[in-house]
Amino acid sequence: MTGDVSALQLVLSGDPGLFAIVRLSLLISLSAVLFAGLIGVPVGAFIALTLFPGREGVIVVLNALMGLPPVVVGLAVFLALSRSGPLGSWGLLFTPQAMVIAQTVLVAPIIAALTRQTIEDLWVEYRDELAAMNIGPAGRVATLVWDARFSLVTALLAGFGRAAAEVGAIIVVGGNIEGFTRTMTTAIALETSKGDLPLAIGLGIVLIFIVILINALAWAARRAGERTAG
């Protein structure tokens, strides 16, 4: 009980150490979702609207990538950014940038797969109208992405939820360095193992609040989309 009270005090008093960790976590996760969205939305739309050999296999692989094990992604990014790796000259290992890369790799397939399904469903619905208006491939993508904007916001929020709660990949490539690469999830794991429960519980409270907020925003986006469609 004392630990719970201390945790609430840390949160309500705006403890600088706690909120520095929260700020870094949000910065990394939001950056990863931004880059993942820039990759995933066009890729998903392209797959949805294009027929090419092996398309079904690509869709199966894309759906499978949604469940990528985070530690495997972390290991792959670690090897790529290590001194002997192809990107070792960038010097990004054990930096927030490396953590953004790892989370982007994790989140991009989720956004791409959800975008593909959403755009494909809309394409079935609007195919005849778009063909009758002689709209080209780029115009089709733009039209369908705009029409699906609320659903795509939900996809982005789902990606952010995955990124915000992730620990395996970022601890491998970030190293959990205090004041530099320590995020909410890695700090919770470390502080719990050290027995510093107030900080771990405080970060857990903030993380749960963020997850609830994400789900509320996703619900609001779906309702807005339903009202617009209606």
C-alpha positions as CSV (number, residue, x, y, z in Angstrom):
1,M,0.0,0.0,0.0
2,T,2.9,2.4,0.8
3,G,4.3,1.7,-2.6
4,D,1.1,2.6,-4.3
5,V,0.8,5.9,-2.4
6,S,4.4,6.7,-3.2
7,A,3.8,5.9,-6.9
8,L,0.7,8.2,-7.0
9,Q,2.8,11.0,-5.3
10,L,5.5,10.6,-8.0
11,V,2.8,10.9,-10.8
12,L,0.8,13.7,-9.2
13,S,3.8,15.8,-8.1
14,G,5.2,15.7,-11.7
15,D,8.4,13.9,-10.7
16,P,11.1,15.1,-13.2
17,G,12.7,11.7,-13.5
18,L,9.5,9.9,-14.2
19,F,8.2,12.4,-16.7
20,A,11.6,12.5,-18.5
21,I,11.2,8.8,-19.1
22,V,7.6,9.3,-20.3
23,R,8.6,12.1,-22.7
24,L,11.3,10.0,-24.2
25,S,9.0,7.0,-24.6
26,L,6.3,9.2,-26.3
27,L,8.9,10.8,-28.6
28,I,10.3,7.4,-29.7
29,S,6.9,5.8,-30.2
30,L,5.4,8.7,-32.0
31,S,8.4,9.0,-34.3
32,A,8.2,5.3,-35.1
33,V,4.5,5.5,-35.9
34,L,5.1,8.5,-38.2
35,F,7.8,6.7,-40.2
36,A,5.8,3.4,-40.1
37,G,2.8,5.2,-41.4
38,L,4.8,6.8,-44.2
39,I,5.9,3.3,-45.2
40,G,2.9,1.2,-44.3
41,V,0.0,3.2,-45.8
42,P,1.4,3.5,-49.3
43,V,2.6,-0.2,-49.3
44,G,-0.8,-1.4,-48.0
45,A,-2.7,0.7,-50.6
46,F,-0.4,-0.5,-53.4
47,I,-1.0,-4.2,-52.5
48,A,-4.7,-3.6,-52.2
49,L,-5.1,-2.0,-55.6
50,T,-2.5,-3.8,-57.7
51,L,-2.6,-7.3,-59.1
52,F,0.8,-8.9,-59.5
53,P,2.3,-12.4,-59.5
54,G,2.6,-13.7,-55.9
55,R,0.2,-11.2,-54.5
56,E,-1.5,-13.7,-52.2
57,G,1.8,-14.8,-50.9
58,V,2.8,-11.2,-50.1
59,I,-0.4,-10.7,-48.2
60,V,0.2,-13.9,-46.2
61,V,3.7,-12.8,-45.3
62,L,2.5,-9.2,-44.5
63,N,-0.1,-10.6,-42.1
64,A,2.5,-12.9,-40.5
65,L,4.8,-9.9,-40.0
66,M,2.2,-8.4,-37.7
67,G,3.3,-10.9,-35.1
68,L,7.0,-10.3,-35.4
69,P,8.8,-11.3,-32.1
70,P,10.2,-8.0,-30.7
71,V,13.4,-9.5,-29.5
72,V,14.1,-11.0,-33.0
73,V,13.5,-7.5,-34.5
74,G,15.8,-6.1,-31.9
75,L,18.5,-8.6,-32.8
76,A,18.2,-7.9,-36.5
77,V,18.4,-4.2,-36.0
78,F,21.3,-4.7,-33.6
79,L,23.3,-6.7,-36.1
80,A,22.6,-4.1,-38.9
81,L,23.7,-1.2,-36.7
82,S,26.7,-2.9,-35.0
83,R,30.2,-2.0,-36.1
84,S,30.5,-5.0,-38.3
85,G,27.0,-4.5,-39.7
86,P,26.0,-2.8,-43.0
87,L,24.9,0.3,-41.2
88,G,27.6,0.4,-38.5
89,S,29.1,3.5,-39.9
90,W,26.0,5.4,-38.9
91,G,26.9,5.0,-35.2
92,L,23.3,4.7,-34.1
93,L,23.5,1.7,-31.8
94,F,22.4,2.4,-28.2
95,T,20.7,5.7,-29.2
96,P,17.1,6.7,-29.3
97,Q,17.4,6.7,-33.1
98,A,18.1,3.0,-33.1
99,M,15.0,2.5,-30.9
100,V,12.9,4.4,-33.4
101,I,14.2,2.1,-36.2
102,A,13.4,-1.0,-34.2
103,Q,9.9,0.2,-33.4
104,T,9.3,1.3,-37.0
105,V,10.2,-2.2,-38.2
106,L,7.7,-3.7,-35.7
107,V,4.9,-1.3,-36.4
108,A,5.1,-0.8,-40.2
109,P,3.7,-4.3,-41.0
110,I,0.7,-3.7,-38.7
111,I,-0.2,-0.5,-40.4
112,A,0.4,-1.9,-43.9
113,A,-1.7,-5.0,-43.3
114,L,-4.6,-3.0,-41.8
115,T,-4.4,-0.4,-44.6
116,R,-4.4,-3.2,-47.2
117,Q,-7.6,-4.7,-45.8
118,T,-9.3,-1.4,-45.4
119,I,-8.4,-0.1,-48.9
120,E,-9.3,-3.4,-50.5
121,D,-12.7,-3.4,-49.0
122,L,-13.4,0.1,-50.2
123,W,-12.0,-0.8,-53.7
124,V,-14.6,-3.5,-54.0
125,E,-17.3,-1.0,-53.0
126,Y,-16.2,1.9,-55.3
127,R,-14.5,0.1,-58.1
128,D,-17.2,0.7,-60.7
129,E,-17.6,4.4,-59.8
130,L,-13.9,5.1,-60.0
131,A,-13.5,3.2,-63.2
132,A,-16.5,5.0,-64.7
133,M,-14.8,8.4,-63.8
134,N,-11.6,7.2,-65.5
135,I,-9.5,7.9,-62.3
136,G,-5.9,6.8,-62.6
137,P,-4.0,4.7,-60.1
138,A,-2.7,7.7,-58.1
139,G,-6.1,9.2,-57.9
140,R,-7.6,5.9,-56.8
141,V,-5.1,5.7,-53.9
142,A,-5.7,9.3,-52.9
143,T,-9.5,8.9,-53.1
144,L,-9.7,5.7,-51.1
145,V,-7.1,6.8,-48.5
146,W,-9.1,9.9,-47.9
147,D,-12.4,8.0,-47.7
148,A,-10.7,5.5,-45.2
149,R,-9.0,8.2,-43.2
150,F,-10.8,7.4,-39.9
151,S,-10.1,3.7,-40.3
152,L,-6.5,4.5,-41.1
153,V,-6.2,6.7,-37.9
154,T,-7.4,3.6,-36.0
155,A,-4.6,1.6,-37.7
156,L,-2.0,4.2,-36.7
157,L,-3.3,4.2,-33.1
158,A,-3.0,0.4,-33.1
159,G,0.6,0.8,-34.2
160,F,1.2,3.3,-31.5
161,G,-0.2,1.0,-28.9
162,R,2.2,-1.7,-30.0
163,A,5.1,0.6,-30.0
164,A,4.3,2.2,-26.6
165,A,4.0,-1.2,-24.9
166,E,7.1,-2.8,-26.5
167,V,10.2,-3.6,-24.5
168,G,12.1,-6.5,-26.2
169,A,13.4,-4.8,-29.3
170,I,14.2,-1.4,-27.8
171,I,16.1,-2.8,-24.8
172,V,18.3,-4.8,-27.2
173,V,19.2,-1.8,-29.5
174,G,18.9,1.0,-26.9
175,G,20.7,-0.6,-23.9
176,N,18.3,1.0,-21.3
177,I,20.8,3.8,-20.5
178,E,19.5,6.1,-17.8
179,G,18.7,9.6,-19.0
180,F,19.3,8.6,-22.6
181,T,17.5,5.5,-23.8
182,R,15.4,4.5,-20.8
183,T,11.7,4.3,-21.7
184,M,8.6,3.4,-19.6
185,T,8.6,-0.3,-20.4
186,T,12.4,-0.8,-20.0
187,A,12.4,1.3,-16.8
188,I,9.5,-0.7,-15.3
189,A,11.4,-4.0,-16.0
190,L,14.6,-2.6,-14.4
191,E,13.0,-0.9,-11.4
192,T,11.0,-3.9,-10.6
193,S,14.1,-6.1,-10.6
194,K,15.8,-3.6,-8.4
195,G,12.9,-3.5,-6.0
196,D,12.1,0.2,-6.6
197,L,8.4,-0.4,-6.8
198,P,7.1,3.2,-6.5
199,L,8.8,4.3,-9.7
200,A,7.8,1.1,-11.5
201,I,4.2,1.4,-10.4
202,G,4.1,5.1,-11.2
203,L,5.3,4.4,-14.8
204,G,2.8,1.6,-15.0
205,I,0.0,4.0,-14.1
206,V,1.1,6.4,-16.8
207,L,1.4,3.6,-19.3
208,I,-2.1,2.2,-18.5
209,F,-3.5,5.8,-18.9
210,I,-1.8,6.1,-22.3
211,V,-3.2,2.7,-23.4
212,I,-6.7,3.7,-22.3
213,L,-6.4,7.0,-24.1
214,I,-5.3,5.3,-27.3
215,N,-8.3,2.9,-27.2
216,A,-10.6,5.9,-26.5
217,L,-9.2,7.7,-29.5
218,A,-9.5,4.6,-31.7
219,W,-13.2,4.3,-30.6
220,A,-13.8,7.9,-31.4
221,A,-12.2,7.6,-34.8
222,R,-14.4,4.6,-35.6
223,R,-17.5,6.4,-34.5
224,A,-16.6,9.5,-36.5
225,G,-16.1,7.3,-39.5
226,E,-19.5,5.6,-39.0
227,R,-21.2,9.0,-38.7
228,T,-19.5,10.3,-41.9
229,A,-20.5,7.1,-43.8
230,G,-24.0,7.4,-42.5
